[in-house]
Amino acid sequence: ERSPITPHWINENRHLSCKKKLYIGALFPMSGGWPGGQACLPAAQMALDLVNKRADILPEYQLELIHYDSMCDPGEATKLLYDLLYTEPIKVVLMPGCSSVSTLVAEAARMWNLIVLSYGSSSPALSNRQRFPTFFRTHPSATLHNPTRVQLFQKWKWTKIATIQQTTEVFTSTLDDLEERVKEAGIEISVRQSFLTDPAVAVKNLKRQDARIIVGLFYETEARKVFCEVYKEKLYGKKYVWFLIGWYADNWFKIKDPSINCTVEQMSEAVEGHVTTEIVMLNPETVRGASNLTSQEFLAQLMSKLGGKNPEETGGFQEAPLAYDAVWALALALNKTVGPLKAKGHRLEDFNYNNRDITAEIYRAMNTSSFEGVSGHVVFDAQGSRMAWTLIEQLQGGSYKKIGYYDSTKGNLSWYGNDKWIGKRHSSFSAPLFPSISLSMCLCLCYRYIQNSQPYLNNMTAVGCMMALAAVFPLGIDGLHVHRRQFPVVCQFRLWLLGLGFSLAYGSMFTKIWWVHTVFTKKDEKKDKRKHLEPWKLYATVGVLLGIDILSLMIWQIVDPLHITVEKFTREAPKGDLDVLIQPLLEHCSSEKMNTWLGVVYGYKGLLLLLGIFLAYETKSISTEKINDHRAVGMAIYNVAVSSLCCILPLAWKLVHDFQMRRLVTRGEWQSDAQETMKTGSSTNNNDEEKSRQLERENKELQKIIQEKEERVSELRNQLSERQALRSRRRASTVSNQNHSSSSPAIPQSDPRSLAPPPGYPVPISDLHPIPPSFGNSSSLYQPDSKISRNNCHTSRLQLLYK
């Protein structure tokens, strides 16, 4: 007995069989320069299956895909396009991949009133609405890479780059756009090489012309040929940076290729460290879009569809989300046209290659598309292209690592962390570090001898020691760990820790010795004072010293805050690599009146030290039970004074030296170059290098001018020779005419019309301007008795000839 319930799949099949079919003609390159169809075709089929099962999208229609392998070859695509157009059934939309094929299809589609939606075309030429009026693409234009490249060039302060490209339209137009952008940014393309199939000569030219920053634009198969030649020419390593396209397979350099004779190890060595720029093709956020799938769920289903194939060996795996969203963009656009077409009395199934109304309606729907896809937000600009973020990656250790993103719409360049790969910063600790350590160690060693007397003051000394020692940590921080904008906070932190630490540690000891001297050196009141030493007075004295420090540091911070200063020294060439220069840098905190502030602070501290030494000497023989450790305090003061003196003397010498230099500069007795040398220690060397480069440029310009002058002199000499020959002939003719004037026939006058130019040609300038009288008769310029030669040439005559 049959069940009264019909299985779900039977209902579904019956439902699909009742739908009207709309056909999509697609070209998926399964091989060739970009075999993107290997992953894009399964992705498109996944999207079609979901669309056809949705009851809210094209409920009366079923989309079917008719596809061929274009091999990324325009010639093969021409044949396949003919089959698609002249073979039933009629196709509503064409979906090509590969830029060279899309160019052919999109240019021809206008003649058949067909919308073209590409999932894998990046050629900038396709953004021409006049040439490709019905073209859309979910793959952004390749020119989207160029703003990212220019930003990286500017960030790393590169002013010269080189390019090597495969001679196809997509790469030629991309390079033309890059050339315009780098020109606007003040960057020069010093070398520009191209090749058709064999890059050997182009790579050798890059090596010969000493290219270092190289942008490569070619397909994946040609990339293997290029880097095999790169390995042979040793055009890789620390001296070179290669920028490539990011849509190759992740292991493109490991794929065995019979067209090259390099091993996988050699290819891996050659490509190590190169940078790629790639359009963000997979939504990084976990959101469910029109297909009700997150990007990670889509990847899982695609891997299942591929049957466990290695994604790194599957062409077009990165572009698969674009093919998936292309089908959804088409389905949503067709669904949007059903209502407007019905109002006009049309239906989608009525489409033919002569019906412009249906094409126009599909165009409007595509142009207003906006939805969340697995590749991100899908929206088309006025040229039918899609805007997206750019991902920046670098090949590190044989695998690609993400190093940043670039948002071209906002000009925002963001990094995953410090971009350490491009270089290292050499820094040095600030000068006060070692004095701080010696002072802190001295105070802490002395602290263990201070016992059984005024424990609160002893605690203050311990806290001061810890603060002075804690200053070691901010003193060790440089620009590698803290951004320059936050560095003034580190500078202030250093200053306050050292200043307050010294005031607490030394101020507590100074207070003890001060009150011992005050109480026990006055003979008349000695006995009474021994009995009435009040602790609050000790704490108040420390508070006064600490308050003076706080007030002075606050004034310094408000009036003349500290900031980071970087001093550059002479660049050094390390051993073993003559092409690398190390720029030593010294980062330290300073302010506009640094020496003045240091003089005030150290002067005040120095007076306290001198006074403390005096008081310790005065009280060395006093014995008291109230402050029974004053002798140990006195020894500690001596040690602090000695260690501080060792640190202050070099600083004092520097202050005096800077003051003398300032006076010399004020009187004009010291040149600015020398002053800069004293400041940085490297200005002289840098100036010499700059002068040398300037002289080389001037020398080349002078050589060019000299060459032009020599050519002009040679031309004038030729003119002089011709004039001399003409003068000789005229003298001979004059003598002959005088002898035969009676018998010579009349010379007929020439017709002025015979000298007129042909129709449409301008009148010669010599006819408009009569010859000056001075040139009317050559005898007035060249006298028979005065020869013009190299040794006998009057300047006035040369001037006339030159004019």
C-alpha positions in Angstrom: 0.0 0.0 0.0 1.4 3.4 -1.0 1.9 6.1 1.5 -0.4 9.1 1.1 2.5 11.3 1.9 4.6 12.3 -1.1 8.4 12.5 -0.4 9.8 15.9 -0.1 12.3 15.4 -2.9 9.5 14.4 -5.3 7.6 17.6 -4.5 10.7 19.6 -5.0 11.5 18.0 -8.4 7.9 18.6 -9.5 8.1 22.2 -8.4 11.3 22.7 -10.3 9.9 21.0 -13.4 7.1 23.5 -13.5 9.5 26.5 -13.5 10.5 28.4 -16.6 14.2 28.2 -17.3 16.5 31.1 -17.7 19.9 30.3 -19.1 23.3 31.8 -18.2 26.2 31.4 -20.7 29.4 31.2 -18.7 33.1 30.7 -19.6 35.2 29.2 -16.8 39.0 28.9 -17.5 40.0 25.5 -16.2 43.5 25.9 -17.5 45.8 28.5 -19.0 47.3 31.6 -17.4 44.7 31.7 -14.7 42.8 28.4 -14.1 40.2 30.1 -12.0 37.4 27.9 -13.1 38.6 25.0 -11.0 37.1 26.5 -7.9 34.8 29.2 -9.3 32.7 26.8 -11.3 31.8 24.7 -8.2 31.1 27.9 -6.2 28.7 29.2 -8.9 26.9 25.8 -9.0 26.5 26.0 -5.2 24.9 29.4 -5.5 22.6 28.3 -8.3 21.4 25.3 -6.3 20.5 27.6 -3.3 18.8 30.2 -5.5 16.7 27.6 -7.3 15.5 26.3 -3.9 14.5 29.7 -2.6 10.8 30.4 -2.8 11.3 34.2 -2.4 13.8 34.6 -5.3 12.5 34.1 -8.9 9.7 31.7 -7.7 8.5 31.1 -11.2 11.9 30.6 -12.8 14.8 28.2 -12.7 18.4 29.4 -13.5 20.6 27.0 -15.5 24.3 27.3 -16.3 25.7 26.5 -19.7 29.5 26.7 -19.4 32.6 26.0 -21.4 36.4 26.1 -20.7 37.9 29.2 -22.2 41.4 28.3 -21.1 41.9 32.0 -20.4 42.5 32.4 -24.2 40.8 35.1 -26.3 41.0 33.0 -29.4 39.4 30.0 -27.8 36.8 32.3 -26.2 35.9 33.7 -29.6 34.9 30.3 -30.8 33.0 29.5 -27.6 31.2 32.8 -27.7 30.0 32.1 -31.2 28.6 28.8 -30.0 26.8 30.4 -27.0 25.2 33.1 -29.2 24.2 31.0 -32.2 23.1 27.9 -30.4 19.8 27.5 -28.6 18.6 28.2 -26.0 18.9 32.0 -25.7 21.1 33.2 -22.9 19.9 36.0 -20.6 23.4 36.9 -19.2 27.0 36.1 -20.0 29.5 35.3 -17.2 33.1 35.3 -18.4 36.2 35.0 -16.3 39.8 36.1 -17.0 40.3 39.7 -18.2 41.4 39.0 -21.8 38.3 36.9 -22.3 36.0 39.4 -20.6 37.3 42.2 -22.8 36.3 40.2 -25.9 32.9 39.1 -24.5 31.9 42.5 -23.1 32.8 44.3 -26.3 30.7 42.0 -28.4 27.8 41.6 -26.0 26.5 45.1 -26.7 25.6 44.0 -30.2 23.3 41.3 -28.7 21.9 43.5 -25.9 23.4 41.2 -23.3 24.4 42.0 -19.7 27.9 40.7 -18.9 28.7 39.9 -15.2 32.3 38.8 -14.6 33.6 37.1 -11.5 37.3 37.1 -12.2 38.3 40.1 -14.4 40.6 42.8 -13.0 41.6 44.7 -16.1 41.3 48.5 -15.6 40.2 48.8 -19.3 36.9 47.1 -18.5 35.9 50.2 -16.4 35.3 52.1 -19.7 31.5 52.5 -19.8 31.6 53.8 -23.4 33.4 50.7 -24.7 31.7 48.2 -22.3 28.2 49.7 -21.6 26.6 46.5 -20.2 29.6 45.2 -18.2 29.6 44.5 -14.4 32.0 42.6 -12.2 32.2 41.4 -8.7 36.0 41.4 -8.9 37.4 44.9 -8.3 39.6 46.6 -10.9 43.3 45.9 -10.8 43.9 49.6 -10.3 42.7 49.1 -6.8 46.2 47.6 -6.1 48.0 50.8 -7.2 46.9 53.2 -4.4 48.1 50.5 -1.9 51.4 50.2 -3.6 51.9 54.0 -3.7 51.1 54.2 0.0 53.7 51.6 0.8 56.3 53.3 -1.4 55.7 56.6 0.5 55.6 54.9 3.9 59.1 53.4 3.3 60.4 56.5 1.6 61.2 54.9 -1.8 61.6 57.4 -4.6 62.6 55.0 -7.5 60.9 51.8 -8.6 61.1 49.5 -11.5 58.4 47.5 -13.3 58.2 44.3 -15.4 55.0 43.3 -17.0 53.5 40.7 -19.3 52.3 42.4 -22.5 48.6 42.0 -22.1 45.9 44.7 -21.9 45.1 44.1 -18.3 48.7 44.6 -17.1 49.5 47.4 -19.6 46.5 49.5 -18.4 47.3 48.7 -14.8 50.9 49.9 -15.3 49.7 53.1 -17.1 47.5 53.9 -14.1 50.4 53.1 -11.7 52.7 55.4 -13.6 50.2 58.3 -13.3 49.8 57.7 -9.5 53.6 57.5 -8.7 54.2 60.6 -10.8 51.7 62.5 -8.6 53.4 61.1 -5.5 56.9 62.3 -6.7 58.1 58.7 -7.3 60.1 57.8 -10.5 59.8 54.7 -12.5 63.4 54.3 -13.5 63.2 51.0 -15.4 60.2 49.7 -17.3 60.5 46.2 -18.9 58.0 44.0 -20.6 57.9 40.6 -22.3 55.5 38.4 -24.2 56.4 34.8 -23.4 60.1 34.7 -22.4 61.1 37.1 -19.5 64.9 36.2 -19.6 65.9 39.4 -21.4 63.7 41.6 -19.3 65.0 40.2 -16.1 68.6 40.7 -17.3 67.8 44.3 -18.0 66.5 44.8 -14.5 69.8 43.4 -13.2 71.9 45.5 -15.5 70.1 48.7 -14.6 70.4 48.0 -10.9 66.6 47.8 -10.1 65.8 47.3 -6.4 62.1 48.0 -5.8 60.3 46.0 -8.5 56.6 45.7 -9.3 55.8 42.6 -11.3 52.5 42.3 -13.3 52.0 38.9 -15.0 49.9 35.7 -14.7 50.8 32.8 -12.5 52.4 30.7 -15.2 54.6 33.6 -16.3 55.5 34.3 -12.7 57.2 31.0 -12.4 59.3 31.8 -15.5 60.2 35.2 -14.2 61.4 34.0 -10.8 63.3 31.2 -12.4 65.3 33.9 -14.3 65.4 36.0 -11.1 67.1 33.1 -9.3 69.7 32.8 -12.2 70.4 36.5 -12.1 70.5 36.6 -8.3 67.9 39.4 -8.3 66.6 38.6 -4.9 67.6 38.8 -1.2 68.0 41.7 1.2 68.8 44.2 -1.6 65.5 43.7 -3.5 61.8 44.0 -2.8 59.3 42.5 -5.2 55.7 43.5 -5.4 53.4 40.9 -7.0 49.7 40.3 -7.5 48.1 38.4 -4.7 45.6 36.2 -6.5 48.1 33.4 -7.3 47.7 30.1 -5.6 49.5 30.0 -2.2 52.0 27.4 -3.5 52.3 28.8 -7.0 56.1 28.7 -6.9 56.1 25.0 -5.8 54.1 23.7 -8.7 56.1 21.7 -11.1 56.3 23.5 -14.5 57.9 21.9 -17.5 58.5 25.3 -19.0 61.2 26.2 -16.4 64.4 24.5 -15.4 64.5 25.5 -11.7 63.9 23.3 -8.7 61.4 23.9 -6.0 64.1 24.8 -3.6 65.6 27.4 -6.0 62.1 28.9 -6.6 61.4 29.1 -2.9 64.7 30.9 -2.3 64.0 33.4 -5.1 60.5 34.3 -4.0 61.2 34.6 -0.3 60.2 38.0 1.2 58.2 39.3 -1.7 55.1 41.5 -0.9 51.6 40.9 -2.5 48.6 43.2 -2.6 45.3 41.4 -2.9 41.7 42.4 -2.9 39.9 41.2 0.2 37.7 38.5 -1.3 36.3 36.8 1.8 34.2 38.6 4.3 36.3 38.8 7.6 33.1 39.3 9.7 30.8 36.5 10.8 27.6 37.8 9.2 24.9 36.0 7.3 24.1 37.7 4.0 21.6 37.1 1.2 22.5 33.4 1.0 22.1 32.9 4.7 25.7 31.6 4.9 28.7 33.0 6.7 32.0 33.1 4.9 33.4 30.2 7.0 30.3 28.1 6.3 30.7 28.8 2.6 34.3 27.7 2.7 33.4 24.5 4.4 30.7 23.7 1.8 33.1 24.6 -1.0 35.8 22.2 0.4 33.2 19.5 0.4 32.2 20.3 -3.2 35.8 20.1 -4.3 36.1 16.6 -2.9 39.0 17.2 -0.6 41.3 18.8 -3.1 44.1 20.9 -1.8 43.0 24.6 -1.9 46.6 25.7 -2.6 46.6 23.5 -5.8 43.1 24.6 -6.9 43.0 27.5 -9.3 40.6 30.3 -8.4 40.1 29.2 -4.8 40.6 32.7 -3.6 38.1 34.1 -6.2 35.5 31.5 -5.5 33.5 33.8 -3.1 33.3 36.4 -6.0 31.8 33.8 -8.4 29.4 32.7 -5.6 28.3 36.3 -5.1 28.1 37.0 -8.8 25.4 34.4 -9.2 23.5 35.9 -6.2 23.9 39.4 -7.6 22.4 38.2 -10.9 19.6 36.3 -9.2 18.6 39.3 -7.0 18.7 41.6 -10.0 16.5 39.4 -12.1 14.1 39.0 -9.2 14.0 42.8 -9.0 13.0 43.1 -12.6 10.0 40.8 -12.5 7.6 43.4 -11.2 8.6 46.4 -13.5 8.6 44.1 -16.5 5.2 42.8 -15.8 3.9 46.3 -15.5 5.2 47.0 -19.0 3.7 43.8 -20.4 7.0 41.9 -20.6 8.3 38.8 -19.0 11.9 37.5 -18.5 11.2 34.5 -20.6 10.4 36.8 -23.5 14.0 38.0 -23.7 15.7 37.9 -27.0 18.8 39.5 -28.4 16.8 42.4 -30.0 14.8 43.3 -26.9 16.4 46.4 -25.4 13.7 47.0 -22.8 14.4 43.9 -20.9 18.1 44.5 -21.1 17.7 48.1 -19.8 15.6 46.8 -16.8 18.2 44.2 -15.9 20.9 46.9 -16.2 19.0 49.2 -13.8 18.6 46.3 -11.3 22.3 45.4 -11.5 23.3 49.0 -11.1 21.4 49.4 -7.9 22.5 46.0 -6.3 23.5 46.2 -2.7 23.6 43.1 -0.4 25.9 41.3 2.0 27.7 38.4 0.4 30.3 35.9 1.4 32.9 38.2 -0.1 31.7 41.2 1.8 29.3 44.0 0.9 28.5 43.8 -2.8 27.8 47.2 -4.6 28.8 48.5 -8.0 30.2 51.9 -8.9 29.2 54.0 -12.0 31.7 51.9 -14.1 30.2 48.6 -13.0 33.3 47.8 -10.9 33.3 46.8 -7.2 35.2 48.6 -4.5 36.8 46.6 -1.7 39.7 46.6 0.8 43.2 45.6 -0.1 45.1 42.9 1.8 48.9 43.2 2.1 50.8 40.0 2.6 54.4 38.9 2.6 56.0 35.5 2.0 57.8 34.6 5.2 59.4 31.2 5.5 57.5 29.8 2.5 54.0 30.9 3.6 52.1 34.1 3.2 51.6 36.3 6.3 49.1 39.1 6.6 50.9 42.4 7.4 48.2 45.0 6.8 45.1 46.3 5.1 44.4 49.4 3.0 41.1 51.1 2.6 41.3 53.1 -0.6 38.0 54.9 -0.1 39.4 56.5 3.2 43.1 56.3 2.5 43.6 54.3 5.7 46.6 52.0 6.0 46.4 49.7 9.0 48.9 47.1 10.2 48.8 43.8 12.1 51.7 44.9 14.2 55.1 46.6 13.8 56.3 46.3 10.2 59.6 44.9 11.4 60.4 43.2 8.1 61.6 46.3 6.3 64.3 47.3 8.8 65.4 47.6 12.3 65.8 50.6 14.6 69.1 51.1 16.4 68.7 53.0 19.6 70.6 53.8 22.7 69.8 54.4 26.3 69.6 57.9 27.5 72.7 59.4 29.2 71.2 59.7 32.8 70.7 55.9 33.0 74.0 54.8 34.5 74.2 57.7 37.0 70.7 56.8 38.2 71.7 53.2 38.7 74.9 54.1 40.6 73.0 56.6 42.8 70.1 54.1 43.5 72.5 51.3 44.3 74.5 53.5 46.6 71.4 54.7 48.4 70.0 51.2 48.8 73.3 49.8 50.1 73.4 52.6 52.6 69.8 52.1 53.6 70.6 48.8 55.4 72.9 50.6 57.8 70.1 53.0 58.8 68.3 51.3 61.6 66.5 52.0 64.9 66.1 55.7 64.3 63.1 57.6 62.8 61.7 54.6 60.9 59.3 56.8 58.9 62.3 58.7 57.4 63.9 55.4 56.7 60.8 54.3 54.9 60.9 57.5 52.8 64.5 56.7 51.9 63.5 53.2 50.8 60.7 54.5 48.7 63.0 57.1 47.1 65.5 54.3 46.2 62.7 52.2 44.6 61.5 55.2 42.5 65.0 56.0 41.3 65.6 52.3 40.4 62.2 52.1 38.7 63.3 54.9 36.4 65.5 52.4 34.7 62.5 50.9 32.9 61.3 54.1 31.1 64.9 55.1 30.4 65.2 51.8 28.5 62.2 52.5 26.3 62.8 53.9 22.8 60.8 54.5 19.6 60.7 50.8 18.8 58.4 50.1 21.7 56.4 53.3 22.0 54.9 55.4 19.2 56.4 58.9 18.8 53.1 60.6 19.8 53.2 58.8 23.2 56.9 59.3 23.8 56.6 62.7 25.6 54.7 60.8 28.3 57.7 58.5 28.7 60.0 61.5 28.9 58.0 63.1 31.7 57.7 59.8 33.5 61.5 59.5 33.5 62.0 63.0 34.8 59.4 62.7 37.6 60.7 59.3 38.8 64.3 60.5 39.1 63.4 63.9 40.6 61.0 62.7 43.2 63.1 59.6 44.0 66.2 61.7 44.7 64.2 64.2 46.8 62.7 61.4 49.0 65.9 59.3 49.4 68.4 62.1 49.8 65.9 64.5 51.4 65.2 62.1 54.3 69.0 61.8 55.1 69.5 65.5 54.7 66.7 66.1 57.1 68.3 63.9 59.8 71.7 65.5 59.5 70.1 69.0 59.4 68.2 68.6 62.7 71.2 66.9 64.4 73.2 70.0 63.5 70.4 72.4 64.5 69.7 70.8 67.8 73.1 69.7 69.1 75.5 72.4 67.9 74.0 75.2 70.0 75.7 75.1 73.4 73.2 77.2 75.3 70.1 75.3 74.5 71.7 71.9 73.9 70.3 70.1 77.0 66.7 71.4 76.5 66.7 70.6 72.8 67.8 67.0 73.3 64.6 66.4 75.1 62.2 68.2 72.7 62.9 66.8 69.2 59.5 66.6 67.5 59.1 64.1 64.6 56.6 66.3 62.7 59.3 68.8 62.0 61.4 66.2 60.3 58.5 65.2 58.1 57.7 68.8 57.3 61.3 69.4 56.2 61.1 66.4 53.8 57.8 67.8 52.6 59.3 71.2 51.8 62.1 69.6 49.8 59.6 67.4 47.9 57.3 70.4 47.3 60.1 72.4 45.8 60.8 69.6 43.4 57.1 69.1 42.5 56.7 72.9 41.8 59.9 73.1 39.6 59.0 70.0 37.6 55.4 71.3 37.0 56.7 74.6 35.8 59.2 72.8 33.5 56.5 70.5 32.1 54.0 73.4 31.5 56.4 76.0 30.1 58.8 73.8 28.1 57.6 70.2 27.9 60.0 67.4 27.0 59.8 65.7 23.6 61.8 63.1 21.7 64.9 64.1 19.8 66.6 61.8 17.4 70.3 62.4 16.6 71.7 60.8 13.4 75.4 59.8 13.2 77.6 58.7 10.3 76.2 55.8 8.4 78.2 52.6 8.7 78.7 49.7 6.3 78.7 46.3 8.0 81.1 43.7 7.1 80.0 41.1 4.6 77.4 43.2 2.8 78.6 46.3 1.0 75.2 47.2 -0.2 73.7 47.9 3.2 74.3 51.0 5.4 73.3 51.2 9.0 72.1 54.5 10.3 72.9 54.8 14.0 70.3 56.8 15.9 70.3 58.2 19.4 66.9 58.9 20.9 66.6 61.0 24.0 64.3 63.4 25.7 65.0 67.1 25.4 63.2 70.5 25.4 63.9 73.9 23.9 65.8 75.2 27.0 67.0 71.8 28.2 70.4 73.1 29.4 68.8 75.9 31.3 66.4 73.6 33.1 69.1 71.1 33.9 71.3 73.9 35.2 68.6 75.0 37.6 67.7 71.5 38.8 71.3 70.3 39.2 72.3 73.6 40.7 69.6 73.3 43.4 70.5 69.6 44.0 74.2 70.5 44.1 73.7 73.1 46.8 71.8 70.5 48.8 74.7 68.1 48.4 77.3 70.7 49.5 75.2 71.7 52.4 74.8 68.1 53.4 78.5 67.4 53.2 79.1 70.5 55.5 76.5 69.4 58.0 77.8 65.8 58.0 81.3 67.1 58.8 80.1 69.4 61.5 78.2 66.6 63.3 80.7 63.8 63.0 81.6 63.9 66.7 78.1 64.3 68.1 76.4 61.4 69.8 72.6 61.3 70.4 70.0 58.6 71.1 67.3 60.4 69.2 69.0 60.0 65.8 71.7 57.4 66.6 72.5 56.7 62.9 73.6 60.2 61.9 77.2 59.1 61.4 76.0 56.4 58.9 73.8 59.1 57.3 76.8 61.3 57.0 78.8 58.5 55.2 75.9 58.0 52.9 75.8 61.7 52.0 79.6 61.5 51.2 79.0 58.6 48.9 76.1 60.2 47.2 78.1 63.4 46.7 81.0 61.5 45.1 78.9 59.5 42.7 76.8 62.5 41.8 80.0 64.6 41.2 81.2 61.9 38.7 78.0 62.3 36.7 77.6 66.1 37.0 81.2 67.1 35.9 80.7 65.8 32.3 77.3 67.5 32.2 78.8 70.8 33.5 81.5 70.6 30.9 78.8 70.1 28.2 76.8 73.1 29.5 79.8 75.3 29.4 80.9 74.1 26.0 77.4 74.6 24.5 77.3 78.1 26.0 80.7 79.0 24.4 79.5 77.6 21.1 76.3 79.7 21.3 78.4 82.8 21.9 80.7 82.0 19.0 77.7 81.6 16.7 76.2 84.8 18.0 79.4 86.7 17.1 79.5 85.0 13.6 82.8 83.1 14.4 81.3 79.7 13.8 79.8 78.3 10.7 76.3 76.7 10.7 77.7 73.5 9.2 80.1 73.1 12.1 77.4 73.7 14.6 75.2 71.0 13.0 78.2 68.7 13.1 78.5 69.3 16.9 74.8 68.5 17.3 74.5 65.3 15.2 78.0 64.1 14.6 77.2 63.3 11.0 76.1 66.5 9.2 79.5 67.0 7.6 79.5 63.6 6.1 75.9 64.0 4.9 76.6 67.4 3.5 79.6 66.0 1.6 77.5 63.3 0.1 74.8 65.7 -0.9 77.4 68.1 -2.4 79.0 65.2 -4.3 75.6 64.2 -5.8 74.9 67.9 -6.7 78.2 68.2 -8.4 77.6 65.0 -10.4 74.2 66.4 -11.6 75.8 69.8 -12.5 78.6 68.0 -14.3 76.1 66.1 -16.4 74.2 69.2 -17.2 77.3 71.1 -18.2 78.4 68.2 -20.4 75.1 68.4 -22.1 75.4 72.1 -22.6 78.9 71.8 -24.0 77.8 69.1 -26.4 75.0 71.4 -27.7 77.5 74.3 -28.0 79.9 72.2 -29.9 77.1 71.1 -32.3 76.2 74.8 -32.8 79.8 75.8 -33.4 80.1 73.0 -36.0 77.0 74.2 -37.7 78.3 77.8 -37.8 81.6 76.6 -39.3 79.7 74.7 -42.1 77.7 77.9 -42.8 80.9 79.9 -43.0 82.4 77.5 -45.4 79.3 77.6 -47.6 79.3 81.4 -47.5 82.9 81.5 -48.5 82.3 79.2 -51.5 79.3 81.3 -52.5 81.3 84.5 -52.3 84.0 83.0 -54.5 81.5 81.9 -57.1 79.8 85.4 -57.1 83.1 87.2 -57.6 83.9 85.0 -60.5 80.4 85.5 -61.9 80.7 89.3 -61.5 83.9 89.4 -63.5 82.4 87.2 -66.2 79.3 89.4 -66.5 81.4 92.6 -66.8 83.4 91.0 -69.7 80.3 89.6 -71.5 77.5 92.1 -70.5 76.7 93.0 -74.1 76.3 89.5 -75.4 74.6 87.8 -72.5 70.8 86.9 -73.1 68.2 88.4 -70.9 67.1 86.3 -68.0 63.3 85.8 -67.9 61.5 86.9 -64.7 59.9 84.0 -62.9 56.2 83.9 -62.3 55.3 84.6 -58.6 52.5 82.0 -58.8 55.1 79.3 -59.6 56.6 79.9 -56.1 53.3 79.7 -54.2 52.7 76.7 -52.0 50.1 73.9 -52.8 46.6 74.5 -51.6 46.2 74.1 -47.9 49.8 74.7 -47.1 51.0 77.8 -45.3 52.9 80.5 -47.0 56.7 80.2 -46.3 57.9 82.6 -43.6 60.7 83.9 -45.9 58.1 85.3 -48.3 56.4 87.3 -45.5 59.5 88.8 -44.2 61.9 90.6 -46.7 65.6 90.0 -46.4 67.3 92.8 -44.5 69.4 95.2 -46.6 72.5 94.0 -44.9 71.9 90.5 -46.4 70.8 91.8 -49.8 74.3 91.9 -51.2 76.9 89.5 -50.0 79.7 91.8 -50.9 78.7 94.2 -48.1 79.2 91.5 -45.6 82.2 89.7 -47.0 84.9 92.0 -48.4 87.3 90.4 -50.9 90.3 91.4 -48.8 89.1 90.0 -45.5 88.7 86.2 -45.2 86.6 84.8 -42.5 88.4 81.8 -41.0 88.9 80.1 -37.6 91.7 82.5 -36.8 90.2 85.6 -38.4 86.6 86.0 -37.5 85.1 89.2 -36.3 82.4 89.0 -33.5 80.0 91.3 -35.3 79.9 89.1 -38.3 79.4 86.0 -36.2 76.5 87.7 -34.5 74.8 88.4 -37.9 75.3 84.8 -39.0 73.9 83.4 -35.7 70.8 85.5 -36.0 
